[in-house]
Amino acid sequence: MKKQTIWILTILMAVTFIGLLCIQIIYMKNMVEMRYEQFTQGVRQSLLNVALRLEHDETRYFLDQDVSRMTAASITTQNFNSDALSRDEGLKFSFTTPSGLEGDVTLKGTPDEITKLKGGSTSAGKDYRRYRQAYQDQYNYQKGVVDDVILNIISRASERPISERADSAIVSRYLRQELDTLGIRVPFEYAVVNYLGTVQYKSPGYMPSGVSPDNMFVQTLFANDPGGKFNYLKVYFPTKKDYIFSSISFMVPSFAFTLILLIIFVFTIIVAFRQKKLTEMKNDFINNMTHEFKTPISSISLAAQMLNDPAVRKSPTMLQQISTVINDETKRLRFQVEKVLQMSMFERQKATMKIVDLDANLAIFNIVNTFKLKVEKYGGKITARLDAMDAIVNVDEMHFTNVIFNLLDNAVKYRREDTPLNLVVTSRDISDDKLEITIADNGIGIRRDDLKKIFDKFYRVPTGNRHDVKGFGLGLAYVKKIISELGGEIAVESEINSGTKFIIILPLTKN
């Protein structure tokens, strides 16, 4: 798959996931806001209903006080003559009171009898007029009682203690009933305070100090009281947030799954790019390997063809030269094969090693002496400053030697053409249990962006891809793995045209 195609798919999937997450977040936010609004409206309606019920209770209280008076002073009504009330026909009298109340009285009988009853001087007429007067007197009395109750509510109600007008147990019960009616089944704390803010009474858990303003609800009690005698009911809900967010709890798994899918998608894309990069590096490796193998094979093939020439076989000098070529190219081919075989180490969890106690100073000294001829061949010099007092390390001698050789060989490969090569190898004790080995050169250096990649398998620094430098990109990866297997660390410092320094830290062997 082309890199451009991967990028297009990545962008489309990223936009899709981000859009899905945004929609879920917006939906959750809108649900929370709607839930807050419903909760607020429900609580305010409940508090208003509580205040109305308390006012009804107070009205009932004053009415009950006047029931006995009204009962004692009631007027006993008189019945009409049975003969006059037994008729099917009758006359209906309607009336309207000054306060707007309407009523009617129906007299049943024959028209003649009713006419005599209304205006006559008979006993029935007198009874009719007396009944009408009694009815009117009773109505006027009851109207006076109601007016008296209203006057008492206006003038005397505010003088009663608030604890009597709104008993705490009643307030708590009304609150619970009204909230339950609207489906708000959450615990609450409440208090009744006067216009000065003094608490008249409160619930046991009422502590308003840490309550946010949007969670404190206030309702005026007995709004018709004089301004200086107002009392307020304050209510808050300790678990309001839990109640609000419980309504969207079903969205949390959905959001979590989407987030997990996004993480998996990102990880998959990273792996895809890494695999593509690894594939490209493997292709480069195959191309380099083909070129590296082609040269010695061609040289050996050419030497073999020359041996078929009788004239060449008769010349000892020519045979010696051909033998040398075949030997050198065979060694070169074997070296390249060994490089390829090093790849198998990266497929195993742990490399097979023969661990021994080794004097690092002595091993490095021998390696430097062996490598000196190659450095001097290019007009350079190599210096060893082995200052470590304790240099015994527990390593595999062959792999340790290969690590040092690889680093020295890279210094020669990536030397500067305009400056003689200068290689410095040092060792020193950095603590009681650590040995530091450094290999520094004055070569072409490595760019900062490439420093974190140089230990990757098959990776080759672009500035080092010169026509006279060949390789597979396995050398430094091999060095990194061996040092890690030996329990050590390796770091690199470099600047363009200023050289490179590799720093190896290995644990010392304690006898």
Secondary structure as GFF3:
##gff-version 3
##sequence-region A 1 511
A	DSSP	alpha_helix	3	72	.	.	.	ID=ss1
A	DSSP	alpha_helix	82	85	.	.	.	ID=ss2
A	DSSP	beta_strand	90	96	.	.	.	ID=ss3
A	DSSP	beta_strand	102	108	.	.	.	ID=ss4
A	DSSP	alpha_helix	111	119	.	.	.	ID=ss5
A	DSSP	alpha_helix	123	156	.	.	.	ID=ss6
A	DSSP	three_ten_helix	157	159	.	.	.	ID=ss7
A	DSSP	alpha_helix	162	165	.	.	.	ID=ss8
A	DSSP	alpha_helix	168	181	.	.	.	ID=ss9
A	DSSP	beta_strand	189	194	.	.	.	ID=ss10
A	DSSP	beta_strand	199	202	.	.	.	ID=ss11
A	DSSP	three_ten_helix	208	210	.	.	.	ID=ss12
A	DSSP	three_ten_helix	213	215	.	.	.	ID=ss13
A	DSSP	beta_strand	216	221	.	.	.	ID=ss14
A	DSSP	three_ten_helix	227	229	.	.	.	ID=ss15
A	DSSP	beta_strand	231	236	.	.	.	ID=ss16
A	DSSP	alpha_helix	240	246	.	.	.	ID=ss17
A	DSSP	alpha_helix	251	307	.	.	.	ID=ss18
A	DSSP	alpha_helix	310	313	.	.	.	ID=ss19
A	DSSP	alpha_helix	316	341	.	.	.	ID=ss20
A	DSSP	alpha_helix	343	346	.	.	.	ID=ss21
A	DSSP	beta_strand	355	359	.	.	.	ID=ss22
A	DSSP	alpha_helix	360	377	.	.	.	ID=ss23
A	DSSP	beta_strand	381	386	.	.	.	ID=ss24
A	DSSP	beta_strand	392	396	.	.	.	ID=ss25
A	DSSP	alpha_helix	397	413	.	.	.	ID=ss26
A	DSSP	beta_strand	422	431	.	.	.	ID=ss27
A	DSSP	beta_strand	434	440	.	.	.	ID=ss28
A	DSSP	alpha_helix	448	451	.	.	.	ID=ss29
A	DSSP	three_ten_helix	462	464	.	.	.	ID=ss30
A	DSSP	alpha_helix	475	485	.	.	.	ID=ss31
A	DSSP	beta_strand	489	495	.	.	.	ID=ss32
A	DSSP	beta_strand	499	507	.	.	.	ID=ss33
###
